[in-house]
């Protein structure tokens, strides 16, 4: 499962990077005068929402998969009692 979690984590990082770059590109392209149609804006909005849905789905899978076979349990502190 550790290999699967690493793979999904890598995909999550790639999707996050792509989402950030895509968002920056949309911000730069929509600065200034508006010259597009409402349909073009809806397509852009659908693209952004689908990117967010992909990221959330990958993050959900990454969180649900156990990271190892149980060796990541935290040691209990001994308080002397």
URQUI-V521044 format. One record per pair of residues at least 6 apart in sequence whose C-alpha atoms are under 8 Angstrom apart, sorted by sequence separation. I is the first residue (numbers start at 1). J is the second residue. D is the distance in whole Angstrom. If there is no record, write none. Layout:
# URQUI-V521044
{{I | J | D} {I | J | D}}
This chain:
# URQUI-V521044
{{23 | 48 | 8} {19 | 48 | 8} {19 | 51 | 6} {19 | 52 | 7} {15 | 51 | 8} {15 | 54 | 8} {16 | 55 | 7} {15 | 55 | 6} {12 | 55 | 6} {12 | 58 | 6} {11 | 58 | 7} {12 | 59 | 6} {9 | 58 | 8} {8 | 58 | 7} {9 | 59 | 8} {8 | 61 | 7} {9 | 62 | 6} {8 | 62 | 6} {5 | 62 | 6} {5 | 65 | 6} {5 | 66 | 8} {5 | 67 | 6} {1 | 65 | 7} {2 | 66 | 7} {1 | 66 | 7} {2 | 67 | 5} {1 | 67 | 7} {2 | 68 | 6} {1 | 68 | 7}}
